Amino acid sequence: MIKENLEKIRATLPESVTLVAVSKTKPVSDLQEAYDAGQRIFGENHALEMRDKHEVLPKDIQWHFIGHLQTNKIKYIIPFVTLIHSIDSANLLEAVNKEAKKHDRIVDCLLQFHIAMEETKFGLDMDEARQLLDSEAFKQMQNVRICGVMGMATFTDDEAEVRKEFKHLKDIFETLRKDYFADQMQFKQISMGMSDDYPIAVEEGATLVRVGSKIFGARNYNV
Ligand SMILES: *Cc1c(COP(=O)(O)O)cnc(C)c1O
């Protein structure tokens, strides 16, 4: 079913939107099936799991890290990660920069914002983001590149609430672009939308959608 699911989802996405297949907890055979159906971008939320899958799967896969990243796990993914969606503190960005420097890489990152009503979801607010972007430490970071923003909406059936949160993330993106990245073409990504809400996210301007269970089926545990 993975191929059919992918085809169904791709058919609904405009060309401006890139599909990240969220394969966390799923076996390598499922990822291979998606790969054989043409999928090249995969999202994972555990560093070691991502590293292990990277080791055995084709090398032209682009690996996106989408979960909360602990600083002591950064080293496992820096050699190969394509995009880190989940920069939620200045400390984390600094640690990523440091590790990327060791590997002589410039690693693309998104700033994760807290846009949901739930307390538990990680992310920056606007003040924290400004503090980070204004800091001398940030200006010294030569091995990370901020390419946009990421957010997760509240887990709810209330479409109006979800839409409002996605609009908020889009506003954050526009404000940051104007104030910090006006002349930087790479600042163009808005990562929002999951299996249950990606159509709304696309309507509200997502450029990256992160879809897991709609492609691979339900996960055994919720992470
Ligand atoms: C698990 C996860 C997804 C995908 O969730 P689904 O509802 O299965 O599509 C997207 N984004 C993040 C950050 C996730 O952790």
The ligand as an SDF file (V2000), in Angstrom:
LIG
                    3D

 15 15  0  0  0  0  0  0  0  0999 V2000
    5.6930   11.8710   13.7140 C   0  0  0  0  0  0  0  0  0  0  0  0
    5.8350   13.2490   13.1770 C   0  0  0  0  0  0  0  0  0  0  0  0
    5.2070   13.6320   11.9750 C   0  0  0  0  0  0  0  0  0  0  0  0
    4.3150   12.7170   11.1630 C   0  0  0  0  0  0  0  0  0  0  0  0
    3.1630   12.3710   11.8490 O   0  0  0  0  0  0  0  0  0  0  0  0
    1.9240   11.6480   11.1380 P   0  0  0  0  0  0  0  0  0  0  0  0
    0.7470   12.1220   11.8910 O   0  0  0  0  0  0  0  0  0  0  0  0
    2.1570   10.1900   11.2590 O   0  0  0  0  0  0  0  0  0  0  0  0
    1.9020   12.1070    9.7290 O   0  0  0  0  0  0  0  0  0  0  0  0
    5.4300   14.9180   11.5200 C   0  0  0  0  0  0  0  0  0  0  0  0
    6.1960   15.7870   12.1960 N   0  0  0  0  0  0  0  0  0  0  0  0
    6.8030   15.4530   13.3450 C   0  0  0  0  0  0  0  0  0  0  0  0
    7.6430   16.4670   14.0410 C   0  0  0  0  0  0  0  0  0  0  0  0
    6.6430   14.1850   13.8720 C   0  0  0  0  0  0  0  0  0  0  0  0
    7.2540   13.8600   15.0270 O   0  0  0  0  0  0  0  0  0  0  0  0
  1  2  1  0
  2  3  1  0
  2 14  2  0
  3  4  1  0
  3 10  2  0
  4  5  1  0
  5  6  1  0
  6  7  2  0
  6  8  1  0
  6  9  1  0
 10 11  1  0
 11 12  2  0
 12 13  1  0
 12 14  1  0
 14 15  1  0
M  END
$$$$
